[in-house]
Amino acid sequence: MSATWPHFPIHRLRLKWLRLSSTLRQSIDTMPSRSSLASASCDSVTPSPLAIDELEGPARRLLKARHHDMDKMQIETDTLTAMLHSEAIKFTVYKLQIRSTARFVDAGERMLIKRYSEFFYFRQTLLKFLQKWDLQFRDDAKRVQCKEFTLATALLLPALEIPTFPRKHMRCDTAAIVSERRTKLQSFVRTMLDVYTDISVFLHDTQSRSTRAFTNLSEILQGLEEFLDIPQQQKEINRRQTAAVLALEDVEVDSTSTSGCKDRSCCICLNDYDSEDEESEVIDNRMVKLPCSHQFHEDCVIDWFNTSTTCPLCRKPAYTDEQWSFDVSIH
């Protein structure tokens, strides 16, 4: 994804996506429960992220953890005008401050600094790559059956369209142009962070790692990682969090509690394990067990892992040496 391309007609992929959307909804029903996709709306063509409720155990918890983290991500954008050699050559630089209100103190904030031309080039790169991938399919049936291509197009295409993505102008930046780009580029970065999250979980969960589709999706993930300038420190935090989430085990509600908490209450939220609320609430309050055998609500401990990957009670690591040594990163 490093070459330069001329303007790419996104409407071709969009029209093809519209024609296939109804078929996609039918094909999704026949996919395995692991790494299932939520069906896309034919009318709105909105992104189709991985559906948490359709994933099983470890993958479901991992996606939930990533979404918990993203929900607490804040982005603020400032602009500055730079000059080259003389005042006749000016351009605008966009400084995006990305901050997590739930992250470790030493890795909760970073800065992404780019010109509009860099955003535009990255957009063209993604579109060209999707076009190249699209041409690899012999027919629509093969295209529909490819879960990786379905995920990539559903997540990326809506964000790459004009005017969702700010258009390119052949004149100097005006206040109106800068204002529009400031808002839309900030939204674009947040969307790309969401896409990075969903694709990384999908690749971790998939069992077919030697296919061309897996390689293509991995290349998109690598491109996102480079463009978003994901720091190594955050990758290590993600690795620890992933190991902790994958170490969780389901616990039956009526099992004997070994958590050390009185009255069978979750020691994070202090609510009872046994719930008499509606079924949806029971699902949210499902119990999980750490390697140290302490038990907590799944959502509570996943939220806890955003700040610490130790047990809230005994402070032992929330993962075993075997789980930590397992490379959960995506190459």
Secondary structure, 3 states (H helix, E strand, C coil): CCCCCCCCCHHHHHHHHHHHHHHHHHHHCCCCCCCCECCCCCCCCCCCCECHHHCCHHHHHHHHHHHHHHHCEEEEEEEEEEECCCCCCEEEEEEEEEEECCCCHHHCEEEEEEEHHHHHHHHHHHHHHHHHHHCCCCCHHHHHHCHHHHHHHHHHHHHHCCCCCCCCCCCCCCHHHHHHHHHHHHHHHHHHHHHHHHHHHHHHHCCCCCCHHHHHHHHHHHHHHHHCCCCHHHHHHHHHHHHHHHCCEEECCCCCCCCCCHHHECCCCCCECCCCCCHHHHHHCCEEECCCCCEEEHHHHHHHCCCCCECCCCCCECCCHHHHHCCCCCC
